[in-house]
Amino acid sequence: MRSTSPRVARRPKSKLLPTDGIVKATASKITEGANTDVEKARAIYEWIVENTFRNPKTRGCGVGDIRFMLESRDLGGKCADLNALYVGLARAASLPARDVYGIRVAKSEMGYKSLGASSENVTKAQHCRAEVYLGDHGWVPVDPADVRKVVLEEPPGNRQLEDDMVKKARARLFGSWEMNWNGIQLRARCRFARVERRAGRFPHVSAGGNDRRPLDSLDSDNFKYGITSREITPTNG
């Protein structure tokens, strides 16, 4: 997922990820007094951890409509909302940033039940992360959404930001992430349905063959797609 140039992150502005208006104003306020790119990136990360929340009622991973989030002051959602907010604010602060869509494929070896796959069936373990480009470091992972996931879901649940498990995740998820996650392909085909990633979304699904009717990509039970993963032991060849 790395690149030698930050220019790949400068995608055209979209309806869901604008960098002007309230997004620009919010980014300027958050990064006021920050002198370096690292300080700006950190300030945005800490602001999202402090001011957002994970909403368990959000369908799928969310849609990432960051202008609506800021204008409505409804800063709840899931990973595609909260990490898209990071990407938009970072870009508005002149930091190249991108969201990265993928899936959790294994349990967390760091001890977080909420941040790993619970079984070999990982159909609902899709997760959006974020990266910011910092000149002295290249693409740097950030995941404020997973900090809020730990707050809400890590047993026994509803933890405080001062909780040791939350503090540990908060420190770890700026600058690194646990490698029990894989990026998804931009496009994939299966026998009965065509699955592809559309801008800012998880797989878009339509009926197979000549039938291009869109299906509800968040209702996997009704059109029966599934994703499984399992650990394999390498053999010496």
N, C-alpha and C positions, 0 to 999 in steps of 0.2 A: 504494500500500500504506500510505499515511500516514493518520493519524487525528488529530483535534484533541483527543481524549480517550483516556486510557490505559484506560478502563473496558472497552473491547472486548477487552483482553488477559486480563481476569479471568474466564476460562472456569471452569466447574465442575471440581473435582478429578476426575481420571480414574485408572484403575488404572495407567496407564503414566506419568502425570505427577503424582504426589502431591507435596504440599508440607509434609508432616509427617514425624515419625519420623526416620529416618536422613537424609532429604533436608534437613530443617530443621536437624538437628544439624551436618551437613556444611557447609551454607551459613553457619551461625553461626560455625563455626570458620574458614572461609575469609575471611569479612569482618570478623573481629575486628580492631579498630583502625582500620577504615575509617570515615571521618566523613561522607562525602558519597555521594550516589547514584552519581556517576561513579567514585569510589574503590571502591565495592562492585562495580559492574559490571566494572570493570577487574580487580579481584582474582579474581572468578569466571572471567573469560576466561583470565587467566594460569594459574590453577590447572588448568583443563582442558587448556590447551596443554602444561603440564608433566607432567600425570599420566595422560593418556589416550593411546591409540594407535589408528591406523587398522588394522582387521583386514580383509585382502583376501578372507577366506573368508566374511565376512558376506554373506548373500543380499540382493540389492537394495540399499537404503539403510539397512537395519536397521529395528527396530521401536520403539526408544526406550523400553525398559523400564528407567527410571532407578533405581527402587528395587532391582531385581535387580542392576544394575550396581554399585551402591554396597554392597549387602549381600554380594555374592559377591566384591567387589574385582576383578571382571573389567571393566576400564574400556576395553575394546576395542570397536570397531564401526565404523560408517560415519556419514555425515552426520546421518541421522535419529536415531542414538544419541547422538553427541557433542553436537550442537546442541540436542537435546531435554534433555540433561543440563544444558546452560547455561540453558535456559528454566526448568526445574524449580528449579534452585538460585537463579536470580534471583528467581523468584516467592516462594520460601521466604525470601528476604532482603527481601521486601516491595517488589521492583521488578517492575512490570508487564513481561511479556515474552511473546513468541509465536514459534512456528516458522513459517516461510514456505516452502511447497513450490513448486518450479519446475523449470526445465530450462535447461541451458547451450545456447545457440543459436549461438555463434560461438567462434572461437579467442581465446585470451587475448592482448591487445595489450601486456600487461605482461611478456610473455616466459615465462609459465608454461605449459609443455605440459600439465601435470597439471590445470590449472584452466580448460581450454577444450574445446570440441568439436573432435574430430579430423577430422571430415568432415561432410557434409550430413546423414548419418544420425545423429540425436541420440536415438534410441530409448532408449539406455542412458546418456544424459547427464543424467538427472534428478538434482536436487540440492536438499537441504533447507538453508535458511539460518535465521538467528535474528535477532530484533530485540528491543531492550530500550528501555523508555520512560524517558527522563531529563528531568526537569522543565524545564531550561533549553534543551533541544535537541530534544525530541520523540522520535520513533521513531529509534533509532540502530542501524545494522546491526552485527552481530558474527558472526564465522564461525571459531571455533576449530577446527572440523572440517576446514576447508580448509588450515589451517596443518599439521595432522597429515597431510593428503593430500600436501602438498608434501614433508614429511619422508620419507614412504614412496615416493612415485611420481615425484617430479621427477627426471629423468635426472641422474646415473646411478642414483638410488634410494638409499634408506636413509641419508638425510642426517642430520646431527646438528642439534640446536637452535641450535648456535653457527654453523652454516653461513650464509653471507651471504644466499643465496636464502631460507632459512627465516626469518631475522631480518627481511628485507624484507617477507615475507608476514605475519609476526606483527605488525609495526608497522602495516601497511595494513589488516588485517582486523578491527581494533577501531575502529569508527567509520566504515568505508566498505567497499565491495566493488566489484569490477570489474563494469561493466554489460554483460557478455556473457551475461546470465542474465535469463530472464523468468519471472514467476509464472504458474502454471497455473490454468486455470479450475476452479472448484469442481465443475462438472458439465459433461460433454460427451457427445454421442451420436455414434456412427458407424453405418454401415449394418448390420454383422453383430454388433456387441457394444455393450453399454452400459457406458460408462466413467464413473466418478464418484470423487471423493475422499471417503473415509471419514475420520473423526477420526483424526489422527495417522498417516495412511498415504498412500502414493501411490495412483494410481487403482485402485479396486476394479472388477473386470471380471466380467460375467456374460454368458451366452449371450443372443443377441438374441431379439426377439419375445416369445412367452409362456414361453420357456425361461429361467428365472432361476437355473440352476445356476451356482454360483460357479466361476470359472476362476482359475488361478494367475497373479496379476498380475505375478509376478516371472519368469515363463517366457514371455516375449514371443515366442520363436521358435515355440512350439507353437500359439499361437492367432493368430499372424501380424499383430499390430498393429505399426505403425511410425510414427515421427515424424521428419520431415525439416525442415530449416531452410536458408535461403540468404539471403545479403545481397542487397538490392536497392538500386539507385541511384535516388534521388528525381529526378523531372523537374520542371522549372518549368512550372506550369500557367498 
